[in-house]
Each structure stands twice: as structure tokens, then as C-alpha cells.
Amino acid sequence: MDDLFTEGDPIADTRAPDGPVETRWERRRFEAKLVNPANRRKMTVIVVGTGLAGGAAAATLGEQGYRVKSYCYQDSPRRAHSIAAQGGINAAKNYRNDGDSVHRLFYDTVKGGDFRSRESNVHRLAEVSVNIIDQCVAQGVPFAREYGGLLDTRSFGGAQVQRTFYARGQTGQQLLLGAYQALERQIGLGNVEMNARHEMLELIIIDGKARGIVVRDMVTGEITTEFADAVVLASGGYGNVFYLSTNAKGCNVTATWRAHRKGAYFANPCYTQIHPTCIPVSGDHQSKLTLMSESLRNDGRVWVPKAKGDDRDPRDIPEDERDYYLERIYPSFGNLVPRDIASRAAKNVCDEGRGVGPTRLGVYLDFADAIGRLGRKAIEAKYGNLFEMYERITGEDPYEVPMRIYPAVHYTMGGLWVDYDLQSTIPGLFVIGEANFSDHGANRLGASALMQGLADGYFVLPNTVANYLAAGPFEKVDGSHPAAVEARRDVEDRIQRLLAIDGDRTVDSFHRELGQIMWEHCGMERSEAGLRKAIDEIRALRDQFWQRVRVPGDGEGLNQSLEKAGRVADFFELAELMCIDALHREESCGGHFRAEHQTPEGEAQRDDEHFAYVAAWEFTATGQPSVLHKEDLNFEYVHPTQRSYK
Ligand SMILES: Cc1cc2nc3c(=O)[nH]c(=O)nc-3n(C[C@H](O)[C@H](O)[C@H](O)COP(=O)(O)OP(=O)(O)OC[C@H]3O[C@@H](n4cnc5c(N)ncnc54)[C@H](O)[C@@H]3O)c2cc1C
């Protein structure tokens, strides 16, 4: 495609066993090499990230007897972004006896991802899901229970069973406290060295293997090189490339982008999830958007007025003048259609001029029926903290008036390419949780990110990393190695370069403008013309950034502008790759909706003949086109069909 990229050899996941899908994980675990307990003590693993994926991995590896060095940029591992997760975590426990099974969770997830994920990975995820709940209950995670004491579940989008376990609207927080306790125990025992407020700024590769990282102490500004036998990135997603998103403000792409520049392929960068139920944007002053959990769609009904521009108080609009459009268009899934479908439907009704609220970019999420049916107390027990959050932000009481919601950037399905062992294209570099691309295809179903993060951290990585470490311990290396010296110098030079620009625009102003370009052209709907325009605009803005950004202060201590500048510089490069990926994928699938490729009813139109592959991008050099490697996706169990939730 023009000179935007070149195409290289196909790539394959050589670690995934073949044979019946239900036996693959069992076989891989059996065939993977083990490390005996005495040897584990001689080996070090770096884990970047202390969210559910990284926290679980570091705690488990520490418990297994490895030496672990753990890093996060927050002041405590307990403040990783996972703490924000609200709605729940899926597991195929079938406690409700409502027809759930490992196979059904597998099926729903492959279908939900619009047939752009690997069957082997997804099946493993569904299998492991049941262990996660046992593990967390054993840790004391206070999942919601029914009156009789049994664990309660609720529904999430894209499923007709109730398999989502939850702890009110604070599931991530409670799960993270469980992982954090396990991590703290290993810190206390001396197995895990915790380095909070340390930011990884570069990967160190020695003899073709990931052997360490360059980190900056964010308080003192000190830059050090750290070494290990393997490096695990659990650094989360990159939704903040859009500036406005539901992610914590600190979420960024630097750890994975730096690894990408050093040789790790980046897979499906354009697959972004736009969540349908967020509090609408209220003005230019905003730096963050707030999610209203999908769990609310269990009881809330989504609607807009039938007539355009109907400004009446929603309570005065009679039933027959309301359009419960999700229930109308998708009668079998109703308000619980997957996120990509619900988001597009909201956009469509707003585009028709039927949006509500001051900006008209909003739809109602109405609890009046549920409150009438179940009573206010029951609704309060399930969603109280979410209602409170909504009221504090909007000044409206959702027990009295319907919530107003609109789609917003929420999650990134793309990430570093990994094989079945969760190893990237750089030997010794493993990637887990939202930072990798592995399990969700083109659209993640609700409550499945926590499931994946904990599956990777507690159960998958601790098995697969051993297969790699069995060949270790590797030759000792230190900061005098030329590769380490060079990586460290690169970090120092970059910091100096950012500080030296001394321009006239803040980092935030660049980030905001970048986000606007991305939302406009690479957001809910993409088109060839828009993406080409975006690529030009991103390049021009990036040039401006490197000439005009102003980073006050110095690098010798705490400097949040400097931290942000480095992250935004990486977002600029990522943004361009996202647009190129979106441009080359001449089909619509899941969250990637190309205006040119839709069914007559306006649904995503996949092109399985030409695009049933993972796009794995290789970095070449700054300013040079990336190389596209395709990994073919084969479906033996869940046969690709036009997704229907009608
Ligand atoms: C508001 C909200 C609600 C959500 N609700 C749900 C839900 O109900 N159910 C569900 O399944 N999913 C939910 N999700 C998605 C889910 O929370 C995330 O996908 C998941 O928690 C990511 O976990 P993680 O461990 O991969 O990364 P994170 O929790 O993002 O952790 C990343 C870690 O990496 C560290 N880090 C990053 N870069 C660096 C660096 N360069 N140097 C050092 N450290 C670094 C950070 O400090 C942090 O410790 C929600 C997401 C949002 C935004």
C-alpha cells in the first residue's frame, strides 16, 4: 500500500500444540520443560507492571522460588489501573446451571472477537477461568454472594448465560487486593524486590535475548540498568493514545513500544474497544472519561426519543414515543449485545439526530423499570457505588432520571504479538495481560480482561516461562555490557533532547490534539480518506512536537511533564501504526469498523477470505515503513459466520 508499509514472511505460532483443542493446554504443560526448585533460586525474572497480570505473575513466580524484580510507576503496586475495573470477571463455573460450559465460554469469546482470535488461546482461557475463581476465593476476595451464601453471578454482553462474578462495582479493586496480598507476602519473604515509582524506559537485549531494562527512578531521576534471565511486560493497554478514555491517566504504551522498537512485533494495533456506556464528554476541560460499567445493562434499558430533537424531560416522554433501539434491533440479546455493536448503535441514533443531552451525543440508560420491579434497595445493593459516582460527576440522580451515556475508548485488543507460551518475537521477553494481543480478537467481551490478566499471571506464564528458563541461568551480565551502555545512553539522550526543546506548547496540548485526530479518524468509524488524512496530520503534529514542546524543570528529580513527554512521544509513533493497520485492513470486524465495509443493515462486514489473520508489525527504523507479517487464523471448532445477536 503506497509506501506506508512492506510485507514480509508470514509468522506462525509454533508453540501451540495441535490435536483436540481441549487437550492442548494439558499437553503443552506436560511437554514444557520444568526448572527444579533449587535452580529456580538462581534465576531472576523482571516483571514490569503490578496490575492483575503482573501482580499475579510476580507473586506466583516468587512463590515458585524465582528471584523476582517487580516495577510499577505508581507509588504502590496496589494502585495499578486494574483497580478501576468495575463490573466483573467471567468464569465457566456454571453455578447457575444455565447451560454454561468451558466450550460455551470458548465459543462466545471467539464469536465475540469477531473471529479474529486464536482458538487454542481462547480455549485455554476458558479452561483456566474456573481455577481463577477458586484461587481468588481462597485468597479471600469478597465476591458478591446470594442470600444463601453461594457466589452470585450476573450477565455481561455477548452471552446468554450468567457467568460474571463480581464484587459490587469494584471487582478489579477486590481482585487486585487479592493479588497484592499474595505479592506482599513474597516481598516480605524476600523473593520479590518491589520497585514502585520506577518507569521502564528501554529494553536491553543481549545476544538476541531480552536480558534487562533501563529504568528511571521517578523521584530521584536516577537511571539504572537492571538485569534478569527473562523479562515479563505486564504494562497494560494503550487506550490513552486517544487522550480521552476511561483508562487511568497514567496508562501508556512506552514499555511495549520500546520493546517493539527493539524487535518485538506489534499485533493488530488498530483493534480498539469503544465502550458503549460512559458518561458523555462535557467540554474541552476534560482530561478523562468515566465508565459506567456494562453490568448496568443487566437492569438498565437503553433508549432515545423516537423523534429528532425531542428536548423534553425524559420522564415526560411516554413509552410509545421512546425507541428502545437495542431491544428492537437485537431482540435475542437486547441491551446485552456486545460492546462494539452497542457502541455503533448509539452512534447511529445520535447521527440520526436523536441523541440526548446538551451535546446530543448521548443516549439514556434507564433504571425506572428495574427500580419498579426490584425496588430501589436491590438496585442500590448491586450498583450503589456506580450510581453515586454518576451523580457526583453529572449532578443528576440516576435513581430519579435516566443516566446519559455515550461510547468512549476503553480497552485495546492490540498489543505485542506473543505465541502460545506468551513469548514475544524477542526470546526471553514475555508479555501478559492487556499488553499482549492474544485472546480477544477484534472485540473483547465484557468481564474477560480480568479473566485474561489473571489467567496469564497466575496460571499460564508461570508454566510457560519455565520452558524458557530451563535453559538458564544465562551468562551473567551487568551495566558495562555494550548493549546495556547503549540502551542507557539512548534513554539519557532522549531525556536531554526533550528538555532541550524548550518550546512554547505543553505536552498536554499535543496529546489532546493527537487524541482528537485519532478519535475523529481512527475511532468508532474509519474510512480510507480519513485514515490517510490522519496519518498526514499525525506526522505533521509529531514534527511540531519535537520542535515546540515545552518540558519545564530538569531530569534530576520528580518531573511529571518529562514523564508525560516521553509517553506522548511514543504515542505519536504508535498512532501512526494504528492508522496504517486500520487502513490496510480492508474489512470491518469487531471494534474495527470501516465505513466502506458494512452489510446493508449497517453491521460489520468481515472479509474472511483476505483478512482472517493477525497483523504482526515489525519495526524497521525511525521514519521507515514497518513490515507486515501475517499469522493465518484457522477455525476448526467455531466456524466463522456473520455474527448475529438478533
Ligand atoms: C474503568 C474500567 C473498568 C473496567 N472494568 C472491567 C471489568 O469489569 N471487567 C474486566 O474484565 N475488565 C475491565 N476493565 C479492563 C481491565 O481493567 C484491564 O484490561 C486490566 O485490568 C488490565 O490489567 P493489566 O494487569 O494488564 O494492566 P494494568 O492494570 O493497566 O497495569 C499496568 C501496570 O504496568 C505498570 N507499567 C506500565 N508501564 C510501565 C513502565 N513503563 N514502567 C514501569 N511500570 C509500568 C503500571 O504501573 C501498572 O502497574 C476495565 C477497564 C477500565 C478502564
The ligand as an ORCA input file, in Angstrom:
! r2SCAN-3c Opt
* xyz 0 1
  C     -12.832      1.879     34.055
  C     -12.508      0.478     33.643
  C     -13.307     -0.568     34.081
  C     -13.025     -1.869     33.705
  N     -13.824     -2.881     34.149
  C     -13.539     -4.158     33.788
  C     -14.336     -5.232     34.257
  O     -15.291     -5.055     34.996
  N     -14.008     -6.487     33.865
  C     -12.950     -6.752     33.054
  O     -12.688     -7.916     32.746
  N     -12.165     -5.731     32.617
  C     -12.426     -4.469     32.965
  N     -11.628     -3.443     32.505
  C     -10.397     -3.766     31.776
  C      -9.331     -4.222     32.771
  O      -9.428     -3.468     33.953
  C      -7.911     -4.069     32.241
  O      -7.820     -4.575     30.944
  C      -6.943     -4.852     33.114
  O      -7.112     -4.505     34.463
  C      -5.511     -4.617     32.693
  O      -4.678     -5.285     33.609
  P      -3.123     -5.380     33.363
  O      -2.572     -6.102     34.550
  O      -2.860     -5.949     32.028
  O      -2.609     -3.860     33.330
  P      -2.774     -2.632     34.355
  O      -3.691     -2.921     35.469
  O      -3.045     -1.452     33.487
  O      -1.359     -2.485     34.998
  C      -0.256     -1.984     34.281
  C       0.924     -1.966     35.209
  O       2.091     -1.701     34.447
  C       2.848     -0.679     35.052
  N       3.589     -0.008     33.990
  C       3.141      0.364     32.768
  N       4.129      0.911     32.062
  C       5.222      0.877     32.841
  C       6.557      1.301     32.670
  N       6.974      1.841     31.518
  N       7.409      1.144     33.698
  C       7.009      0.584     34.877
  N       5.760      0.154     35.081
  C       4.879      0.296     34.074
  C       1.850      0.169     35.775
  O       2.488      0.884     36.805
  C       0.886     -0.897     36.298
  O       1.392     -1.439     37.487
  C     -11.924     -2.138     32.863
  C     -11.130     -1.091     32.408
  C     -11.440      0.218     32.772
  C     -10.623      1.326     32.208
*
